[in-house]
Amino acid sequence: MNTQLRSFYFNNIYDVRVQIINSEPWFCLNDVCKALTVINSSDLLSKQLDKAG
């Protein structure tokens, strides 16, 4: 498995970590929630996101 950690800045404010796994980007949910001003990332994960991707 080929993995690589990168980060970029969303709106030049928020550092969003991205891990490249098998040539596909996997975004850090906590970082994305901060950039989108989602308050409770745990709630979002358990109730709204598809666990299968």
NUMARVEX-978735 format. One record per residue (C-alpha): residue in one letter; z negated, x, y. Coordinates in Angstrom, 3 decimals, decimal comma. Layout:
+----+----------+----------+----------+
| aa |       up |     east |    north |
+----+----------+----------+----------+
|  a |        Z |        X |        Y |
...
+----+----------+----------+----------+
***
This chain:
+----+----------+----------+----------+
| aa |       up |     east |    north |
+----+----------+----------+----------+
|  m |    0,000 |    0,000 |    0,000 |
|  n |    1,018 |    1,389 |    3,387 |
|  t |   -1,442 |    0,531 |    6,197 |
|  q |   -1,520 |    1,612 |    9,802 |
|  l |   -3,829 |    0,508 |   12,641 |
|  r |   -2,376 |   -0,026 |   16,100 |
|  s |   -3,451 |   -1,846 |   19,206 |
|  f |   -1,741 |   -3,271 |   22,239 |
|  y |   -2,852 |   -4,892 |   25,460 |
|  f |   -2,246 |   -8,601 |   25,993 |
|  n |   -1,704 |   -9,348 |   29,692 |
|  n |   -2,916 |   -5,785 |   30,372 |
|  i |   -6,487 |   -7,002 |   29,839 |
|  y |   -7,202 |   -7,691 |   26,174 |
|  d |   -7,032 |   -4,995 |   23,513 |
|  v |   -5,627 |   -6,652 |   20,383 |
|  r |   -5,822 |   -4,640 |   17,175 |
|  v |   -2,946 |   -4,931 |   14,731 |
|  q |   -2,866 |   -3,472 |   11,256 |
|  i |    0,549 |   -2,892 |    9,729 |
|  i |    0,378 |   -3,716 |    6,017 |
|  n |    3,565 |   -3,339 |    3,981 |
|  s |    5,628 |   -3,391 |    7,191 |
|  e |    4,061 |   -6,669 |    8,378 |
|  p |    1,651 |   -7,094 |   11,322 |
|  w |   -1,839 |   -8,464 |   10,630 |
|  f |   -3,645 |   -9,346 |   13,866 |
|  c |   -7,421 |   -9,136 |   14,293 |
|  l |   -8,525 |  -12,771 |   14,634 |
|  n |  -11,465 |  -11,960 |   16,882 |
|  d |   -9,248 |  -10,041 |   19,322 |
|  v |   -6,622 |  -12,811 |   19,401 |
|  c |   -9,297 |  -15,452 |   20,019 |
|  k |  -10,675 |  -13,459 |   22,952 |
|  a |   -7,185 |  -13,126 |   24,458 |
|  l |   -6,579 |  -16,874 |   24,065 |
|  t |  -10,136 |  -17,741 |   25,222 |
|  v |  -11,052 |  -19,411 |   21,934 |
|  i |  -14,846 |  -19,449 |   21,941 |
|  n |  -15,711 |  -19,782 |   18,240 |
|  s |  -13,386 |  -17,772 |   15,996 |
|  s |  -15,480 |  -18,576 |   12,897 |
|  d |  -15,016 |  -22,284 |   13,467 |
|  l |  -11,286 |  -21,805 |   13,965 |
|  l |  -11,020 |  -19,807 |   10,770 |
|  s |  -12,926 |  -22,258 |    8,601 |
|  k |  -11,486 |  -25,522 |    9,937 |
|  q |   -8,027 |  -24,985 |   11,361 |
|  l |   -6,253 |  -21,953 |    9,917 |
|  d |   -4,433 |  -22,037 |    6,586 |
|  k |   -6,270 |  -19,572 |    4,318 |
|  a |   -3,028 |  -18,820 |    2,470 |
|  g |   -1,452 |  -17,527 |    5,669 |
+----+----------+----------+----------+
***
